[in-house]
Amino acid sequence: MKVLVTGSAGFIGSALSLKLLEQGQIVVGIDNHNAYYDPALKEARLARHNDHENYTHINMDIENGEAIMNLFEKHKFDMVVNLAAQAGVRYSIENPLAYINTNIVGFGYILEACRHNNVSHLVYASSSSVYGSNTKMPFSIHDNVDHPMSLYAASKKANELMAHTYSNLYNLPTTGLRFFTVYGPWGRPDMALFKFTKAIIQGEKIQVFNNGNHRRDFTYIDDIVEGVVRVLEKPARPNPLWTGDNPDSGTSHAPWRVYNIGNNSPIELMDYIEAIESALGIKAIKELLPLQPGDVPDTFADVDDLVSEFNYKPSMSVKRGVKNFVEWYKEYHEI
């Protein structure tokens, strides 16, 4: 099977590429290596699989529609995993157009290329951010998600709607995965775990928003990748019980699905910080701050559909996952 992974030098994309190569798949990866965070980390991730005989890497931006179409016509991919995106809730407040260009226009090119090249399944990254103003816990794919709190969240919701259109009009099987706070080795420097670990080691204050009154469904990278692989192997199908009289938000009459991938076990942010302190053997200096614009206080994933349809549920404990990250961080930075 030949699989395209977009964002293949990214946190999830690189880990997924490794997993697919271990399974014997042929993987083509594309990434634009942008400077949203240190490109050296992206190059280091990529180095783990760039020389594999079944891997081909191409420096390409999904916003380049002509290049994307030529790529699909050349390689005739069986399946596609779109992980290329402009990430980050807070950056979307400062630079909203970057999210329109990559997450919406770029995703549109991916959909068009899949449509015209007989791709059997498109799996794409959505986000827990789509739950926006929802406060009913746990977050369920069957609940309405029409009140995003940031343009990042809105762009991910737009992806789900765009994918549904292609599933409906062109019978393209598409599956969106709502990732919940992914963490672990090789993670993004703009994420809390990376920032907190760096600051604590350097004896600097860590900024703790909403005065620490956050709960997050932290989900380990290996658990995320396992979920993606299982979903990829089972293309979305129509739900024969779906009805327009009582429309289900998580399924469709078209071959379209969305799933939560989260640990189904949210923890307090302060407990997360304690896990970092324990792994480092250093106490954090905390600066308590108000809730940031665009942020949500809590996330909690309902993963019942993932369990019932794929017999899979993330399982890594936060304490162990944070310890793994800290060990990697020290090795990577030669501390």
Residue, then its C-alpha position, 0 to 999 in steps of 0.5 A: m500500500k502506498v500512503l501519502v503523509t502530509g506534514s511528515a516532518g511534524f510531531i505526529g506525521s514523523a511518528l506515523s511515517l515510522k509506524l507505517l514503514e515498520q508495517g511494510q507500507i510505502v510512504v511518501g512524505i511532504d512537508n514545507h519545513n516552515a519556521y513556525y518553530d525551530p526547523a532543526l527539530k523537524e530535520a531531526r525527526l525526519a532523519r529517523h526515517n528519511d533513509h528508509e528504502n520505502y520512504t520518499h521525502i519531498n519539500m512541498d507546501i499543500e498550498n501549492g495546488e499545481a504541485i499537489m495535483n502533479l504529486f498525486e498523478k505521479h504516485k497514485f496513492d492508495m490512502v492519504v493522511n493529511l497532518a499538514a496544518q498551521a497549528g496553535v490556538r494562540y498563534s491563530i489570534e495573531n496571524p489568522l490568515a496563515y490558517i485560512n491559507t494552509n488549513i482551508v485552501g491547502f486542505g481543499y487542494i488535498l481533497e481535489a487531488c484525492r477526488h481525481n486520483n481514486v484515493s480509497h481513504l482520506v484521513y485528516a487531522s481535526s482537533s478537540s478545539v472544535y468543541g469550542s464553547n461546549t461544556k457538556m463532558p465528556f466531549s462527544i462526536h455526536d454533539n453539535v460543534d458550532h461555536p469555535m473559540s479561535l480561528y484554528a478551531a474554526s478551520k478544523k471544523a471547516n475541514e470536517l464540513m469540506a470533507h463531508t461535501y466530498s464524501n457526499l458528492y464524490n463518494l470519497p471516504t473521509t475520516g476526521l480525527r479530533f486529537f486531544t492535547v498530544y504530547g511525548p518525545w519529539g513534541r512541538p516546542d510551542m506546547a506546554l510540556f516542552k515550554f514547562t520542561k525548558a523553563i523549569i530546567q533553566g530556573e525560569k517561571i512557567q506561565v500557568f493560565n487560568n490560575g491553573n484551573h485547567r483539565r486536559d485529556f493529554t494523549y501520548i504520541d504512540d497512542i495517537v499513532e496507533g489510533v490513526v493506523r487503525v482508522l486508516e485501515k478501515p475506510a469510512r462507510p455510510n451509516p445506514l441508520w442516519t436520518g435527516d429528521n434527527p441528524d447525527s453529528g458524528t456520522s452521515h449518509a455519506p462515507w464520512r466519519v469523525y472520531n475523538i482520539g483522547n486518553n478519556s482521562p483528563i487530569e488537572l494542569m497542576d498534576y501535569i506540572e507535578a509529573i514534570e517536576s517529579a521527572l526532572g527532580i526540580k520544583a517549578i516556579k509558577e506565575l499564575l495568569p488569567l485564562q487566555p483568549g481563545d482557550v478553553p478551560d477543560t477537555f475530555a474525550d468520549v472515545d466510545d466510538l473508537v473503542s466499539e469500532f476499532n477495539y482501541k483506547p489510548s492507555m499511556s499514563v501521564k506520569r509515564g508519558v511525561k517521564n518518557f518526554v523528559e528523558w528524550y528532552k535531556e538526551y536531545h539537548e544533551i543535558 
